[in-house]
Amino acid sequence: MTAYLALLGFIALMVGTPGPANLVAMLSGVTQGVRGCAGFITGLIVGKIGLNLFIGFGFGVVLAADPVLQTAFTYASATYMIWLAVRSWPRSVNPAKQRHHSPAKKFQFRDGVIVHPLNPKAWGMAVMAWGYFAPALGDFSLQLPIVILSFALCQLVFHSLWCAVGAYLGKSFADNQRLAKSMIMLTILVVLAALFYTPPAWWHIEPVFLACATRRLSTRQWC
């Protein structure tokens, strides 16, 4: 139980704190409301499940060992998140005539499913969950469902909360367009900050991760 609580606490801390995915979920709430977030949040969860399966079975060793791929993923992630934000820039509508506007593009399942596989923070937290917390859970047959379900639960709760906050703000501000534009600019700034100030720890944990991943690939047992 202690090992599971440690894992859950780590995941909750990582998933719940501000980041590009949560800010986009919040922006989705501003522009689409709580119900409109459902598809995007489902995509975020499914994308993270795929990422955990990839890392859990040891294939993430390729990315962890290649600085060029790490850099490519970092810039691809930033480009995609900025594109998502800019794409939702509201059309020019007279606020006096229309309190709520329709964004140029809505956030959908297919948008969310790509976010975490391209997100260095998501890779970093998944690698640390598998490398530092999962081994204490026991056999790999227990680790896999526990890690995946723990991430999915925390994502459902925290992404939904960020979306709900966005929806509340969208209803509270008379000028919904200005709020949406401010959220878009904030998201872009956070993405750029993450791009240039990504903590080295997200990637440079090869001694733990590579050993576990290599053993998983060769013996089908985690460390």
N, C-alpha and C positions, 0 to 999 in steps of 0.2 A: 504493500500500500504506500509506503514511504517513497519508493522509487517512482510509482505512478504519479503521486502528488508533486514530486519534484519535476517530472516531465510536464505535467499539466500546468504547473506554475510558470515554467519557462515558456511554454507555447503561448499561454494567455498573455504574458508580458510582451512577447515578440509580436503577436498578432494584434493585440489591442492598442499598441502605441501608434502615434501618427506615422504615416508613411504614404508613398504614392498610391497604393491600392486602397487604403482607407480614405484618402482624400478624394479619389475618384468615386468611391462609393458615396461619400458625402455629397459630391457634386451631382451624382445621379439622383440623390434624394432631393436636392434643390430643384432640379429641372424636371424630374419625373414622378416624385412622390415615393412613398414607401413601397407601394405595389409595383411601381416601375423598376425598382431595384432588384426584384426577385430573379430575373433572368441573369443579370450581371453577377450577382452574388453567387448564384448556382454555378456559373462559369468559373468564378474564382475558386470555389471549393473543388470542382472537378479538376481544374488545372493543377491544384496543389496535390490532389490525390495521385495524379499521374506523375508529378515530380517526386513524391515520396516513394512511389513504386520504383521509379528509375533509380533513385539513390539507395533505397532499401535493398535492392538486388545487386548493388555494387557498381552499376554502370556510370555513376557520377564521378568515378575515379578518373575518367578521361578529361573531364572539365577541370577537376581539382588539380590535375598535374600539368595543365597547359595554360600558361599565362596569356598566350595569344587568344585562346578561346574565351578565357575569363574577360579579357578586355572587349572582345567582340560582343559577348553577352551583355556586358555593362552598357555599352553604347547602343546596342539594339534595344535594350530595355528602356533606356532614357528616351530614345526616339519614339518608341511605341507609346509610352505613357504621355509624352508631349503631344503626339498625334491624337490620342484619345481626347485629351483635354481641349486642344484647339478645335477639333472637329465638332465639339459640342457648343462652340461659341454661338450665342443666341442671335437670331435674326433681328433686324431693326424693326421693332414694333413700338408704337406709341404707348407708354405705360398707362396713360390716362384712359386709353381705350381697352387695354388688355392687361389685367393684373398678372396673369401667369402666361408664359410664352411656351412655345414648343422649340426645343433645341434643334439645331440643324440635323443632328443625328442622335438617336437614342442609344444608351448603353444596353447591350444585349448579351446573351449567353456567349456568343462567339467572341465578343470583345473581352469578356472576363476570363475565358478559359486560357488565353495566351499570356495573361499578365504575370502570373507566378513563374511559369517556366522560363520567362525572360528576365525575371527580377533577381538581381544578385542578393538582395536581403532575404528573399524567399529561399534561395539556394543555401545561404549561410545558416539560416535558422534550421533548415531541414538537416543539413550536414551535422550541425551541433547536436540536434535532437537524436540523430542516429548514432553519432560517435560518442557522446558523453552520457546520455540518459537511457537510451534503448537497451544497452547491454545489461543493465541492472534489472530489466523486466523479465529476464529468463530466456527461453528458447526463441529463435527467430519466428516460429509459428505464432508466438504470443506477441512479439515485438511489432510485427507488421500490422495486425488489425488495431492494436492499441495506439500506435503512433498515428496511423491514418485517421482513425475515428477521433482522436484527441484534437488533431489539427482541424478536422471538419467541424467538430462541435464549437471550438473557439472561433473559427471563421464565421460560422452561422451567427453566433452571438454578437461578436464585435463588429463584423461588417454590417450587420443589420442595425446595430446601435449607431454607427457612423452615418448610415443612410437615414435613420430616423431623425438624427440631429439635423442633417441637411434638409429633410422634408419640413421639420419644424421651423427652421430658419426661412425656408422658402415661403412658408405661410405667414411668417411674422413680419417680413419686410415688404413694404408697399412696392418698392422698385425691385421686382424679382430679377429683372435683367441685369441690373448693376451688381446684385449679389452673385449671380451666376458668373459674371465676368470676373469679379474679385476672386471667386473660388478657383476659376480657371487659372488666373495669374498666380495664385498661391500654390496651386498644384505644380505648375511649371517651375516655380522657384524651388520648391522642395525637391523635385526631380533633378534639377540642375545641381543643387547642393549635394544631393546623394551621389551624383555622378562624379563630382570633384572631391568629395570628402568621404567616400566610402571607407569605413574602417578596415584596415588590413585583415583583421580577424575574420571577416566574412570569408576570405579565401585561404588565408595562410594557416590552415590547421591540418596540413598534409600528414604530419606524423601520426595523428590519430585516425583521420579519415581514410587515408590511403591504406594503412595497415588493415583496418576493418574491412574496407571494400575489397581489397585483394584477397583476403581470407574468404570473404563471402563468395567471390567468383570462383575460387579454386576448390573450396571445401563445402560450400553451401551452409556455412556456419558463421555467425557474426562473432566479433571478438568480445 
